[in-house]
Amino acid sequence: MLAGVTGAVVPVLGWALLALTVLVFLPLAGRATRALPAKVRLCRLGPRGRRRRVYVHSVASTRPGAGAELMTSLAGEADQKGWLLVLDAGNERLGTYYSRFGFARGGAVKMPDGTLRVRMWRQPQDWRGSR
């Protein structure tokens, strides 16, 4: 008798879990879809060429100066390996900060949520020279 009840409940729980998952993630998919045109415009602002690109997602720390240390280290490794570093600064203040590490500004795109993203990149530099 218990096996019959369990067999009937399990599919219902499976469908309920699927419905809950769809309800939770569908709004996220909608926002991501609305942001696609802006992301495509942002990608077109980057430099041309076939050099290997490494996208820097975020650099942050609670310790003062740790972000700058990490960015300096990353820039040094990118120079040695010939990587083009690419990032999207979330505001003008961050754009000024990243320019200290050799990043050049491409252009800005207004995202659907109203925020501005500034595409920036840093060409690899001669690792024997100075930045």
Backbone hydrogen bonds, N-H to C=O, Kabsch-Sander energy under -0.5 kcal/mol:
donor,donor_aa,acceptor,acceptor_aa,energy
5,V,1,M,-1.5
6,T,2,L,-2.6
7,G,3,A,-2.2
8,A,4,G,-1.2
9,V,5,V,-2.1
10,V,6,T,-2.3
12,V,8,A,-0.8
13,L,9,V,-2.5
14,G,10,V,-2.3
15,W,11,P,-2.4
16,A,12,V,-2.3
17,L,13,L,-2.5
18,L,14,G,-2.3
19,A,15,W,-2.5
20,L,16,A,-2.4
21,T,17,L,-2.4
22,V,18,L,-2.3
23,L,19,A,-2.4
24,V,20,L,-2.0
25,F,21,T,-2.6
26,L,22,V,-2.3
29,A,25,F,-2.2
30,G,26,L,-2.2
31,R,27,P,-2.2
32,A,28,L,-2.3
33,T,29,A,-2.3
34,R,30,G,-2.2
35,A,31,R,-1.6
36,L,32,A,-0.7
36,L,33,T,-0.8
39,K,35,A,-2.3
40,V,36,L,-2.4
41,R,37,P,-2.2
42,L,38,A,-2.2
43,C,39,K,-2.2
44,R,40,V,-1.7
45,L,41,R,-0.6
45,L,42,L,-1.0
46,G,43,C,-1.3
54,V,84,L,-2.8
56,V,54,V,-0.5
56,V,86,V,-3.2
57,H,55,Y,-0.8
66,A,63,R,-2.0
69,E,65,G,-2.1
70,L,66,A,-2.5
71,M,67,G,-2.5
72,T,68,A,-2.5
73,S,69,E,-2.3
74,L,70,L,-2.7
75,A,71,M,-2.6
76,G,72,T,-2.1
77,E,73,S,-2.3
78,A,74,L,-2.6
79,D,75,A,-2.2
80,Q,76,G,-2.1
81,K,77,E,-2.1
82,G,78,A,-1.0
83,W,78,A,-2.2
84,L,52,R,-3.0
85,L,83,W,-0.6
85,L,122,R,-2.1
86,V,54,V,-2.3
87,L,120,M,-2.4
89,A,87,L,-0.6
89,A,118,V,-2.7
95,G,91,N,-1.9
96,T,92,E,-2.4
97,Y,93,R,-2.0
98,Y,94,L,-3.0
99,S,95,G,-1.6
100,R,96,T,-0.7
100,R,97,Y,-1.1
101,F,98,Y,-1.5
102,G,99,S,-1.6
103,F,98,Y,-1.5
104,A,121,W,-3.5
106,G,119,R,-3.4
109,V,117,R,-2.4
111,M,109,V,-0.6
111,M,115,T,-3.2
114,G,111,M,-2.4
117,R,109,V,-2.5
118,V,89,A,-2.8
119,R,107,G,-2.5
119,R,117,R,-0.6
120,M,87,L,-2.9
121,W,104,A,-1.9
122,R,85,L,-2.6
129,G,126,D,-1.4
